[in-house]
Amino acid sequence: MSVRAVDAGQASRARARMVDRLRTQGIRDERVLAAMQAVPRHQFVDEGLAFSAYDDTPLPIGFQQTISQPFVVARMIELLVGGRELGRVLEVGAGCGYQAAVLSRLATEVYAVERIRGLLDRARDNLRPLRLPNVRLKLADGSLGLPEAAPFDSIVVAAAAIGLPQALRDQLAPGGRLIVPIGAGAQQRLLLVERQGKVFKESWCEAVRFVPLLTGME
């Protein structure tokens, strides 16, 4: 039986088990864990995959894209938070809308951009029942950021870039943080960028595996 077919209590217990696993994997920020507990991940994947929604694995969402495994979502957001408020967030690569929903629990505003129109439509459909007033979706080339809404206190990129796009660096507010996978294929690591005035501090974090960050729109 799929998780989507079970009652709310069973789905909540499945999320609780996922959160317990995230704790054992090293996620310490209770605000991040609470946000992961609050969002029904099974509603963001195809019904045939809902039974795997709370496993620690990426899942296909169509258009040759995936929803990241829960640990990667939680870890990237935990690094982005860094003991402060997320404020205004830019998410590059909205995908199915799941990470935007988690971010909405921690941010004042979430601007989620997606370059694939069909996937953006799917994200809208997934997010609509949750009625999140602080999430805005837009069809856009994420490598260019979203200049009309910049600057951002936090930027999270859900696709792997060869190098940090200059537009994203430029749109990061003073005191802000940016997390992005850098590299190709199996050689990817998370890069955390912290802006301190005019100085940008860079720190390398976990190895990850993301689809590539592409330009243009479809």
C-alpha positions in Angstrom: 0.0 0.0 0.0 1.4 3.4 -0.9 2.0 6.0 1.8 -0.3 8.4 -0.1 -3.2 5.9 0.5 -2.8 5.7 4.3 -4.3 8.0 6.8 -2.7 11.2 8.1 -1.5 9.5 11.3 0.4 6.8 9.4 2.0 9.4 7.2 3.0 11.5 10.2 4.6 8.5 11.9 6.5 7.8 8.7 7.8 11.3 8.8 8.7 11.0 12.4 10.8 7.9 11.6 12.5 9.9 8.8 13.3 12.7 11.3 14.7 10.2 13.8 16.9 8.9 11.1 18.1 12.4 10.2 19.1 13.0 13.8 21.2 9.8 13.8 22.8 11.0 10.5 23.9 14.2 12.3 21.2 16.9 11.6 21.1 18.9 14.8 19.0 22.0 14.1 15.6 21.3 15.6 14.0 24.0 13.5 15.1 22.2 10.3 13.9 18.8 11.8 10.5 20.4 12.6 10.2 21.7 9.1 11.0 18.3 7.7 8.4 16.7 10.0 5.7 19.2 8.9 5.9 18.7 5.1 4.1 15.7 3.6 6.9 14.5 1.3 4.7 11.7 -0.2 2.5 14.4 -1.8 5.4 15.5 -4.0 6.1 12.2 -5.7 4.1 10.0 -8.1 1.7 7.8 -6.3 3.5 4.7 -7.4 6.6 5.9 -5.6 4.8 7.2 -2.4 5.8 4.0 -0.5 9.4 5.2 -0.8 8.8 8.9 0.0 10.3 8.7 3.5 13.3 6.5 2.6 16.6 8.2 2.4 16.9 8.1 -1.3 16.4 10.4 -4.3 13.3 9.7 -6.4 12.5 10.5 -10.0 10.0 13.4 -10.6 9.9 13.4 -14.4 11.7 15.5 -16.9 14.9 13.6 -16.1 15.0 15.3 -12.7 14.9 14.0 -9.1 13.7 14.9 -5.6 16.8 14.9 -3.4 17.1 12.4 -0.5 15.8 13.8 2.8 19.3 14.0 4.4 20.6 16.1 1.6 17.6 18.5 1.8 18.0 18.8 5.6 21.8 19.2 5.5 21.7 21.9 2.8 19.1 23.8 4.7 20.9 23.4 8.0 24.1 24.8 6.5 22.1 27.6 5.0 20.6 28.5 8.4 23.9 28.5 10.3 22.2 29.7 13.5 20.5 32.7 12.0 17.2 33.4 10.3 16.8 32.5 6.6 15.0 35.7 5.7 14.3 36.1 2.0 15.3 32.9 0.2 16.0 32.2 -3.5 15.7 28.5 -4.4 17.3 27.6 -7.8 15.6 24.5 -9.1 12.2 24.3 -7.6 11.7 20.8 -9.0 8.5 19.2 -7.6 8.2 22.0 -4.9 9.2 19.9 -1.9 12.2 21.9 -0.8 10.3 25.2 -1.2 7.7 23.8 1.2 10.3 22.9 3.8 12.0 26.3 3.3 8.6 28.1 3.8 8.6 26.9 7.4 11.9 28.7 8.1 11.9 31.7 5.8 10.0 35.0 5.6 9.7 34.6 1.8 10.7 31.9 -0.7 11.3 32.7 -4.4 11.6 29.3 -6.2 12.7 29.4 -9.8 12.5 26.5 -12.3 13.6 26.4 -15.9 11.3 23.5 -17.0 7.8 24.7 -17.5 6.2 21.3 -17.0 8.0 20.7 -13.8 7.0 24.2 -12.5 3.4 23.4 -13.2 3.8 20.2 -11.2 5.3 22.1 -8.3 2.4 24.5 -8.4 -0.1 21.6 -8.3 1.8 20.0 -5.4 2.1 23.2 -3.3 -1.5 24.4 -3.9 -3.1 22.2 -1.2 -0.6 23.4 1.4 -1.6 27.1 0.9 1.8 28.5 1.7 1.4 32.3 1.4 5.2 33.0 1.5 6.2 30.9 -1.5 6.4 32.4 -5.0 7.2 30.2 -8.1 8.6 31.6 -11.3 9.8 30.1 -14.7 13.3 31.4 -15.0 16.9 30.5 -15.8 18.2 29.8 -12.3 21.9 30.5 -13.3 20.8 34.1 -13.6 19.2 34.2 -10.2 16.1 36.5 -9.9 17.4 40.1 -10.1 14.0 41.7 -9.8 13.6 40.2 -6.3 17.3 40.5 -5.2 19.1 40.7 -2.8 18.5 37.5 -0.9 19.5 36.6 2.6 19.8 32.9 1.6 20.3 31.1 -1.7 20.1 27.4 -2.2 20.9 25.7 -5.5 19.4 22.3 -6.2 21.6 21.4 -9.2 25.4 21.1 -9.7 27.3 24.0 -11.2 30.8 23.8 -12.7 31.6 27.0 -10.8 29.6 29.5 -8.7 27.4 31.6 -11.1 28.4 35.2 -10.7 24.8 36.3 -10.8 24.0 34.3 -7.7 27.0 35.7 -5.9 26.0 39.2 -6.8 22.4 38.7 -5.5 23.5 37.5 -2.1 22.8 40.2 0.6 25.5 41.2 3.2 25.4 38.7 6.0 23.8 36.2 3.6 24.6 32.5 2.9 24.6 30.5 -0.3 24.8 26.7 -0.6 25.5 25.1 -4.0 26.8 21.8 -5.3 29.9 22.3 -7.4 31.4 19.8 -9.8 30.4 17.2 -12.4 29.2 13.6 -12.2 30.5 11.8 -9.1 32.9 14.6 -8.3 30.6 17.1 -6.6 30.8 18.8 -3.2 28.6 21.3 -1.4 30.1 24.8 -1.4 28.9 27.2 1.4 29.5 30.9 0.6 29.1 33.5 3.4 29.0 37.1 2.6 30.6 39.4 5.2 30.4 42.9 3.8 32.4 42.8 0.6 34.2 39.6 1.6 32.9 36.2 0.4 34.1 33.3 2.6 33.9 29.9 1.0 33.8 26.5 2.8 33.7 23.0 1.3 31.2 20.5 2.8 29.8 17.1 2.0 30.1 15.1 -1.3 26.8 15.0 -3.1 25.3 13.9 -6.4 23.0 16.3 -8.3 21.7 16.7 -11.9 23.7 19.5 -13.7 22.7 23.2 -13.5 21.6 24.0 -17.1 20.9 27.4 -18.7 17.9 28.5 -20.7 14.3 27.4 -20.3 12.2 24.6 -21.7 
